[in-house]
Amino acid sequence: MDNIFRTRFILLLITTSLISVYSDTDDNEYTPGPVTYNARSIIVNGNPILLFSGSIHYPRSTPEMWPHIIRMAKEGGLNTIETYVFWNVHEPVEGQFNFTGNYDLVKFIKLIAENNLYAILRLGPFIQAEWNLGGLPFWLRDVPNIIFRSYNEPYMTHMKRYSEMIINMMKKEKLFAPQGGPIILAQIENEYNHVQESYREKGIQYVKWAADMATGLYPDVPWIMCKQKDAPANVISTCNGRHCADTFGGPNGPNKPSLWTENWTAQYRVFGDPPSQRAAEDIAFSVARFFMNNGSMTNYYMYHGGTNFGRTSSSFVTTRYYDEAPLDEFGLIREPKWSHLRDLHTTLRLVKQPFLLGTQKVKNINKFVQIITYEKPESNICLAFLSNRHKKIHRTIDFKGKSYFLPRRSVAILPDCKTVVYNTELIVSQHNSRSFVLSKKANKFKWESYREPIPIAKDLPVMSKTPLELTSMTKDTTDYMWYSTSLHLDSDDLPMRPDILPVIQIQSLGDALLAFVNGEYIGFGHGSFIEKSFSFSKPVSLKTGVNHISILAMTVGLPNSGAYMEKRFSGIRAVILQGMSSGSLDLTLNQWGHKVGIEGESLQLYTEEGSKKVKWNPASGPGTPITWYKTNFATPEGNNPVAIKMERMGKGVVWVNGNNLGRYWENYRSPLGAPSQTEYHIPRSFLKPKNNLLVVYEESGGTIDGVVINTVNRDIICSFMYEDYPPNIDIWKMEGGVLKTTLESPKPEAQLTCDPDKFIKEIQFASFGNPWGSCGTYIQGTCQSPNAKQVVKKACLGKNSCRIPLDRAILGDPSGDKSCSQDKFKRLAIQVRCAKKKDE
């Protein structure tokens, strides 16, 4: 701990002796004021805080969505919101700044404060985040002699100028906690250890400089560096990953708390990926283990992933971002992830007093099973975590004279060292299933099309002997650049046999291309997230006389990680014609024309005004490459989120009322044979009351008639529980350090809750016995109670929420085949559909 924080800590210790901060409940955790820390936790205004944080990135949603997302985060038990700051959207051109719309950082931070939540500001300026160029503005590449993220004077000058601007903006708006605002932590740099060795001594110098620069800008809150093992003493090193209890060696000093800045709730996806998943049970298990081992903060990355609108995603990253988070792309609650973690947060708040006041004792039963207690002598304070790390084997252990069953990879939490109130593997909260429903109003399309012209070399504005590097030309203003060359062939140059065609071979540095010969489409080729460079080979028909070869090369986002990012390249490297009479013909030095962008972009065909600048023709069925499509559509009914399904298209971009929804790529299939993403979010705020303009630019050819607009809901809600699950966490409370319950005979209860404006319209499934499956796909077993469905109907139908105890006296005894007697504990599965009073 540096001297400034040591002095503050001593003063705050005196303060905490006068203030009761270890109350049994935390009704008012939000108490902005001086921020310091000790080895156990961050301390705000004298109060030690257990931080339950979630990453929500303001540019990945809209200002209209922010209040709902932040409110749902709070209802999910969070007390902190973490966000990066995105340099390249705030300063797209050097000296020109943008803090409007969904880039309004100040508005976003103030909304966090209005909800009585803390904020963590991850300044970067390099953020990675699967964001274009890791958040660095492209113009930075053109600064003479610059080397990104190194002890390099040009880079450090711009980094300090930008950092100072953001910090001063926060100070001016009084957004830091010591000023009465929500920001309690700030981060400089991001996972620098990954690249530090590439810069040798200058990497070591840069880390120290960055820490000194940041703490010098605002020393009144702690600064952090994530995954920085050799972090300087004036910052706190934190953990990123899935299982920081097992992978984190601890912070960079004995008087610093263990903080987890990125707990990955799934994994971001790239085009070509299969689905990415992470179970709620696994996340809860990792969080419980981190806290039981002296952790005091977890941040879910992401809590709401959102959408990579426009061209903001990095190389090959899908437009949808971390859709498997507790709040999905549309801001809808994903169950059971959201509520199972909410219950964990409630449990950890319940045990805050013994956790922070007690003395830790660790007992290893074996290499998988561990008991950790927090006890305070001469008091009734006693907290226990019982952990089983084995991936396959359940365990039963003895603790203080009682037997406890521990499922595989689970942590049981006992606030009084007697009673299990929560087990990470046993979900007592509800589940749900997402539905995409065809809009009744929005799909009356009348498609029209316009074909992008294919240029030839003499018409292109920039000539060069060889193909030029793509990104240094486009400057990140577009994905596209045309390359074209011409060559004259005599009959003697062509293959002698008509059944043998020459082959064009194009070596590309990435990311994708479309090839045309004499105006005819030859084919489409692309790299991948793993290997962006690729070779394209296709047979071509050539003619005597002048032949024109035109290539539309493109990027699919810019890199976001690694060393020397300023030296990454894309575009055409070499072009060779094989199989000619005289052998292979190298066209790389043949004189090439170049044009940045495509015509439809420059005309802004995706806007009302721009769409009037060309002649459109009726369109239907399979289409041609490099074709623009437009139509108008009615605003979908209701207020559920809206998505456009692009499954039958190829690759391209979608706009609604001039708003770029992002890239789609349907013909790049995962190993499972399906696109990585088929539905693309249309925020309601992008829509007009009627007559919305929809424009699609299709690169490689698709069937425009297959495009549909859906509304999105999670109206199918479920419960799936065993009789031996712990009771619901909301029946427990701590009074005077004693665990108490609001029920005489606590039992687990199935809880079902619709959205506030909806009620339970239909009981689709109910079975008590041995049903199996998952929400949306439950199946009756061979052992069941005859009363279950009727009990559920009576308790739930027509209500916004209901609870059904797992009690045989209520549900009835299951009967059936011999499994009824073999299975000691029966399970209850329920599936219902929620709807508004007038079902949409």
Summary of the structure (lengths in Angstrom):
residues: 840
radius of gyration: 29.9
end to end distance: 58.4
largest distance: 101.6
contacts: 2944
relative contact order: 0.09
helix: 22%
strand: 34%
